[in-house]
Each structure stands twice: as C-alpha cells, then as structure tokens.
Amino acid sequence: MEWITQPEAWIALATLTALEIVLGIDNIIFISIISGRLPESQRNRGRVVGLGLAMISRIILLLSITWVMSLTLSLFTFAGHDISGRDLILIGGGLFLLAKSTHEIHQSLEGSESERKQGSAAGFAITMLQIAIIDIVFSLDSVITAIGLAEDVEVMIIAIMISVGIMMLAAKAISEFVERHPTIKMLALSFLILVGVTLLAEGADYEIPRGYIYFAMAFSVTVEMLNIRLRTKVSEPIHLHKSMDIES
C-alpha cells in the first residue's frame, strides 16, 4: 500500500478512472440495448449484473497480467500479418458486434411482432451470456491501457471499480433515454457497428485512432440532441425559407 503516499499514483488513478469511463461508453451502450430486450421487471437487474460482469472480467484479466501480455505475441502469420491471441479476440468480438447490432436494427425496424416478442422473451441467462462475451472483448483493451498507465495493480483495480460504479449509476438513465428516443437507439446501434468495424481493423493490424471514433460519436449525438430539443419546441416540421424571386 505504499502507493497511497505517492502523488503519481493518485494522478494515475484519476487519469485511469476517466479513461476507463470513456472506454466503457460502448460497453454500456451495448448492455443498455441488450438488457432492453428483457422484461421490464428484469432490465435494471440485467444492467447491474452486466456491468458487474464487466468489472469482474477486467479484474480477472488484471490479475492475469502475464497471460494478457502474452496475448500480444504472434501465434501465426496470415497474408503477411502476424496474428496474436489479442487479434483473434478482437476479430471475434467485432464479428459478434456486427451480427448482433445488425440483428437488433432489423428487429427494431422490420421484425414482425412475433419476432419481437420472441426476442424480448429471451432468457435472463442467455442475455447475460451475450453481455459476458462482449465484456471480455471490451475489457481487453481497457486492461492493456491500464497496464500501460499505472504500475500498481491496486490502483488499476480501484480505478476499474470506481468507473464501473459510476457507470452503474448512469446506466438506468441512459437506458431509459435510449428507449424513449428511437433515433437515439438507431444511432447507438450504428455506433456499435462502427466499433465492430474498428475491432476488426485492429485485429487485422490496421490501427484506427480512437479519437476519430469518439469525435464522430460525439458529433452525431450533439446533432441528434439538437434535433430532439427542436422537436419538443414545435409541433409541426420546420420548412426552410425558399429563395426570394427577383423581379425583373
């Protein structure tokens, strides 16, 4: 516990906590959408359990630092690229996200009533299994980031616990907001497709700066928030003024 008296450790804790929250945004969006398929009485429990699974998976990975770092070692070469265990996990997670997000968009827009009821009746255990699978994928980069930023495992674990606690507090509000606004839900599913493509690219050794991804998400959300606010102020759609005719 010597890190308690070290200012650098506290700075690393604050920085890592903020980064964990940012890196967990796509995770909480996925959990919110998947838990929305559960019956109303189980949704809040599903969100809490899902985030709890995320925290447990990250802590387990942290305590297996040697194994996590070995995932970056090359296993074989394909098409001139070295493929590691981390790459395989990212590619698998990206394909899962693409398939799941596309299926959710189809169910929301074109799925029949019987398909929607069948999806909402999915068992709690199956839903948690889906969340657990994607939690492992999202946790991998989060843990590798934590290892690079902090030297003490205790600092990493505390940062993860604080960030997950904050996400638990915000999960219900985010989920309810997404459910109230269908356009936000479509936007969130589009984000997950974008994240899935990013994971596939990273698994194939094509690095896409996360800053670009987060900027695109923030810009799209800002525009949609303005649209939502505008729709609440007017009951009829706004028509743009036409150009004035110049009489000769």
Secondary structure as UniProt FT lines:
FT   HELIX           2..5
FT   HELIX           7..23
FT   HELIX           25..35
FT   TURN            36..37
FT   HELIX           40..63
FT   HELIX           65..70
FT   TURN            71..72
FT   STRAND          74..78
FT   TURN            79..80
FT   STRAND          81..84
FT   HELIX           85..109
FT   HELIX           113..120
FT   HELIX           124..149
FT   HELIX           153..180
FT   HELIX           182..203
FT   TURN            204..205
FT   HELIX           210..233
//
